Amino acid sequence: MPTIFLTGFPGFLGSALVERLLDRTPQETTLSCLIQPRWRGLAEQKAFSLERQKTTRIGRIRLVEGDITHPGLGLGDNYTSLQEETVEIYHLAAVYDLSVKREFAFRVNVEGTRNVLDFAEGCNNLSRFQYVSTCYVSGRYEGVFTEQDLEKGQRFNNFYEETKYLAEVEVQRRMKAGLPVTIYRPGIVVGDSKTGQTQKYDGPYAILRFLMGQLSLAVMPVIGNTKSFTVNIVPQDFVIESIAYLSAQATSVNKVYQLANPSPPTVSALIDLFAGAVHRLVVPVPLPKMLVKTALEYVPYAQDLTGITTDAVEYFTHPTTYTSENTLNDLKDTNISCPPLEAYVGTMVQYVQNHPDISPKAMV
């Protein structure tokens, strides 16, 4: 029986993608989701929820215990038989944490990706290796970063960026050697633009919650020229709908797609949008970047109180902008496009207000 092999379930993006794949693939095709044993309970719950929504989904999600960081993906005797059945691979599993230590990030993001690539190269019926990277393989590249760019001598903000970059370098190396690959680079992913649903409150949510925790007159420390730097935020549904559509097109093989906002807000505009959505009048307080990072690092409970980490500060002065020529061209005849933040910021706020206890921690 043909199967699609997927990593990253039951994570935020992985779960949403599984739902789309179930509905666009033949009913005889199963989805084999590689899961760590400690996430089996959550994975079973998510799989049951997805399957019971439609009769055409029942029995099509297979949960396979393993680990991308282990040789042979920790599959044991199932490795070869699963290779024989696999017709497509979606590799989403990664450490999405700006403060991650390098050793752990390297093991998951780089070695884990190599292990999945090795698995793919032994799949005789494989039609495509679908890989989810990030726009931030750009690191702190100064200027415009295109879908054709990768190795530009850039430096990185953190080990998350560095190891995702190294992983994509390996993916592109295998692609040039003949593996059929499509690469997707999302911007900073927030919740669903229609429902607001998200799995964790990180990134832009820290600013949003920081403002929500203040009175009607709110103070916002800012660094650099807030009108010169942009923040490339994209909603989850745009990312997933784009991957679900593009991955099914024969013309997308061996292409890179930057799933970015073509008109991202400046830092100043982002703060204004968030302030308006939570009904706060913001007083910006310009501060030196080093002072802000030092305060967050050494003032007791500063990061807990603000929700802003030292690693996130660099994104207020991010020097890179992203083009999406492949994405825009290949989605132009569809109804899939990245909505502007102002179209769904109210939905984000409402979701945060209704679900205050969601953690900012990554699922690793």
C-alpha positions in Angstrom: 0.0 0.0 0.0 1.5 3.4 -1.0 2.3 5.7 1.9 3.4 9.3 2.5 6.1 9.5 5.2 5.9 12.6 7.3 8.0 14.0 10.2 6.8 16.7 12.6 3.4 15.2 13.6 1.7 16.1 16.0 3.3 19.5 15.8 1.6 22.7 14.8 2.4 22.7 11.1 2.6 18.9 10.8 -0.9 18.3 12.1 -2.4 20.9 9.8 -0.5 19.5 6.8 -1.7 16.0 7.5 -5.3 17.1 7.4 -4.7 18.7 3.9 -2.8 15.6 2.6 -5.6 13.3 3.7 -8.1 15.2 1.6 -6.1 15.6 -1.6 -4.5 12.2 -1.9 -6.2 8.9 -3.0 -8.0 7.0 -0.3 -5.7 4.0 -0.6 -2.7 6.2 0.3 -1.8 6.2 4.0 0.2 8.7 5.9 3.0 7.2 8.0 3.8 9.7 10.7 7.1 9.3 12.5 6.6 10.1 16.2 8.7 10.0 19.3 7.3 7.5 21.9 6.8 10.3 24.4 4.4 12.1 22.0 2.3 8.9 21.3 -0.6 10.0 23.5 -0.9 13.4 21.9 -0.4 11.9 18.4 -3.1 9.3 18.9 -5.5 12.0 20.1 -4.8 14.2 17.1 -5.0 11.3 14.6 -8.3 10.2 16.1 -9.7 13.7 15.9 -8.6 14.1 12.2 -9.9 10.7 11.1 -13.3 11.0 12.7 -14.1 14.3 10.8 -14.5 12.4 7.5 -15.1 8.8 6.6 -12.6 9.0 3.8 -9.8 9.6 6.4 -10.6 6.6 8.7 -7.6 4.3 9.2 -5.3 6.3 7.0 -3.0 7.7 9.6 -0.2 5.3 10.7 1.8 6.3 13.8 5.3 4.9 13.5 7.6 5.2 16.5 11.1 6.4 15.9 13.5 9.4 16.1 15.1 11.3 13.3 18.3 11.7 15.3 18.9 8.0 15.5 20.6 5.8 12.8 17.9 4.3 10.6 15.4 6.8 12.2 15.0 4.4 15.1 12.7 2.3 12.9 14.5 -1.0 13.4 13.1 -3.8 11.2 10.4 -1.5 9.8 13.0 0.6 8.0 13.3 -1.3 4.7 9.6 -2.2 4.4 8.6 1.5 5.0 11.1 2.5 2.3 9.4 0.1 -0.1 6.0 1.6 0.6 6.9 5.3 0.6 6.0 7.4 -2.4 6.5 10.9 -0.9 8.3 12.4 2.1 7.5 15.6 4.0 10.2 16.5 6.5 9.0 19.1 9.0 10.6 17.9 12.2 13.0 20.4 13.6 13.9 22.4 16.8 12.0 25.7 16.5 13.6 27.5 19.4 15.8 30.6 19.1 17.6 29.9 22.4 18.4 26.3 21.6 21.9 25.0 22.3 24.1 24.3 19.3 24.7 20.6 20.1 21.1 19.7 20.4 20.1 21.9 17.4 22.8 20.3 15.2 21.7 16.8 16.2 18.0 17.4 15.4 18.1 19.9 12.5 21.3 18.8 10.7 21.9 15.1 11.6 18.2 14.4 11.7 17.7 15.9 8.2 20.6 13.8 6.9 19.1 10.7 8.3 15.7 11.4 6.6 17.6 12.1 3.4 19.4 8.8 3.6 16.0 7.1 4.1 14.6 9.0 1.1 17.5 7.8 -1.2 16.5 4.2 -0.5 12.9 4.7 -1.5 12.6 3.2 -5.0 9.2 4.7 -5.6 9.8 8.1 -4.3 8.3 11.0 -6.3 9.4 13.9 -4.1 11.2 14.9 -0.9 9.3 17.9 0.5 11.4 19.9 2.9 10.3 22.7 5.2 13.2 25.1 5.8 12.9 28.8 6.9 13.5 32.2 5.4 16.0 32.7 8.2 18.6 30.5 6.6 19.5 34.0 5.4 20.9 34.8 8.8 21.8 38.5 9.0 22.4 38.9 5.3 22.2 42.6 4.5 19.9 43.2 1.6 17.5 41.2 -0.6 17.6 37.4 -0.1 16.0 35.6 -3.1 14.8 32.0 -3.5 18.0 31.3 -5.5 20.2 32.4 -2.6 21.6 30.2 0.2 25.4 30.3 0.7 26.1 34.0 1.0 28.7 34.1 3.7 26.0 35.3 6.2 26.4 35.3 9.9 23.6 34.0 12.2 21.5 35.4 15.1 21.4 32.0 16.8 22.0 28.3 16.5 18.4 27.7 15.2 19.2 29.8 12.1 22.6 28.3 11.7 21.5 24.7 11.9 18.5 25.2 9.6 20.9 26.7 7.1 23.3 23.8 7.3 20.4 21.4 6.9 19.2 23.1 3.8 22.7 23.1 2.4 22.6 19.3 2.7 19.2 19.1 1.2 20.2 21.2 -1.8 23.4 19.1 -2.2 21.3 15.9 -2.5 18.9 17.7 -4.8 21.7 18.6 -7.2 22.8 15.0 -7.0 19.5 13.8 -8.4 17.0 13.6 -5.5 13.6 15.2 -6.5 13.2 17.9 -3.9 11.0 20.9 -3.2 12.0 23.4 -0.4 9.7 25.7 1.4 11.0 28.7 3.5 8.3 30.2 5.6 8.7 33.6 7.3 7.8 33.9 11.0 4.7 31.7 11.4 1.8 32.8 13.6 -1.6 31.3 14.1 -4.4 30.6 11.6 -5.6 33.8 10.1 -9.2 32.7 10.2 -9.4 31.1 13.7 -6.2 32.4 15.4 -5.4 28.9 16.5 -1.7 28.3 17.4 0.3 25.9 19.4 2.7 28.3 21.2 3.0 31.9 22.0 6.5 32.8 20.8 8.0 35.4 18.4 5.5 38.3 17.8 3.2 37.0 20.5 5.7 38.2 23.1 5.2 41.8 21.9 1.4 41.3 21.8 1.2 39.9 25.3 3.6 42.5 26.7 1.2 45.2 25.5 -1.8 43.3 26.8 -0.2 43.1 30.3 -0.1 46.9 30.5 -2.6 49.7 31.2 -4.2 51.8 28.5 -1.0 53.8 28.2 1.7 51.3 27.5 5.5 51.7 27.3 7.4 49.8 24.6 11.2 49.8 24.5 12.4 50.0 20.9 15.8 49.7 19.3 17.2 51.1 16.1 15.1 52.8 13.4 11.7 51.1 13.8 10.6 52.5 10.4 13.6 51.0 8.5 13.4 47.3 9.5 10.5 44.9 8.7 9.1 41.8 10.3 8.1 39.0 8.0 5.1 37.4 9.6 2.9 34.8 7.8 -0.2 33.0 9.1 -0.2 29.2 9.5 -3.0 28.6 7.0 -1.1 30.5 4.2 1.9 28.3 4.8 0.0 25.0 4.9 -2.2 25.8 1.9 0.8 26.8 -0.1 2.7 23.6 0.7 -0.3 21.4 0.1 -0.9 23.0 -3.3 2.7 23.4 -4.5 3.7 20.0 -3.4 1.2 18.4 -5.8 2.5 20.3 -8.8 4.9 18.6 -11.2 6.4 22.1 -12.0 7.5 22.6 -8.4 10.2 19.9 -8.4 13.7 21.2 -7.6 12.4 24.6 -6.7 12.7 26.8 -3.6 9.7 28.7 -2.4 10.0 31.6 0.1 6.5 31.6 1.8 7.0 35.2 2.9 4.8 38.3 3.2 5.5 40.3 0.0 4.7 43.5 1.9 5.8 43.0 5.5 5.1 45.6 8.1 7.9 47.7 9.6 8.6 47.3 13.3 6.9 50.6 13.9 3.8 49.5 11.9 3.8 46.1 13.7 3.7 47.8 17.1 1.0 50.2 16.0 -1.2 47.3 14.7 -0.8 45.3 17.9 -1.4 48.4 20.0 -4.6 49.2 18.1 -5.8 45.7 18.3 -5.5 45.6 22.1 -6.6 49.2 22.6 -3.4 50.6 24.0 -1.7 53.9 23.4 2.0 53.1 23.1 4.8 55.3 24.2 8.0 54.1 22.4 11.1 54.4 24.5 14.3 54.2 22.3 17.1 52.3 23.9 20.5 51.0 22.8 20.3 47.3 21.7 23.0 46.2 24.1 21.2 47.8 27.1 18.0 46.0 26.2 19.8 42.6 25.8 21.8 43.1 29.1 18.7 44.0 31.0 16.8 40.9 29.7 19.8 38.7 30.5 20.7 40.0 34.0 17.7 41.7 35.5 15.8 39.1 37.6 12.6 37.9 35.9 12.9 40.4 33.1 12.4 37.8 30.4 9.5 36.2 32.4 7.7 39.5 32.9 8.1 40.8 29.3 7.9 37.4 27.5 10.8 38.8 25.3 14.0 36.8 25.2 17.5 38.1 24.4 17.5 36.0 21.2 14.4 37.8 19.9 15.9 41.3 20.2 17.9 40.9 17.0 14.7 40.6 15.0 13.8 44.2 15.7 16.8 45.2 13.5 16.7 42.4 11.0 18.6 43.6 7.9 17.2 41.1 5.4 14.2 41.4 3.1 12.8 38.4 1.1 11.5 38.0 -2.4 9.1 35.3 -3.5 9.2 35.1 -7.2 8.6 31.4 -7.5 5.9 31.5 -4.9 4.0 34.4 -6.4 4.3 33.0 -9.9 3.2 29.4 -9.1 0.3 30.6 -6.9 -1.0 33.3 -9.2 -3.8 31.2 -10.6 -5.0 30.1 -7.2 -6.8 31.8 -4.4 -3.8 31.3 -2.1 -2.0 34.5 -1.0 -0.5 35.9 2.2 -3.0 38.2 3.8 -1.7 41.4 5.4 -1.3 41.4 9.1 -4.0 44.0 9.6 -6.5 41.6 8.1 -6.1 39.1 11.0 -4.4 40.8 13.9 -7.8 41.1 15.6 -8.2 37.3 15.3 -4.8 36.8 16.9 -5.7 39.0 19.8 -9.0 37.3 20.4 -7.4 33.9 20.4 -4.8 35.0 22.9 -7.5 36.5 25.1 -9.5 33.3 25.0 -6.5 30.9 25.5 -4.2 32.7 28.0 -2.5 29.5 29.2 -0.8 28.4 26.0 3.0 28.1 26.5 5.7 29.9 24.5 7.9 26.8 24.7 8.8 24.8 21.6 7.6 21.2 21.2 10.9 19.2 21.2 
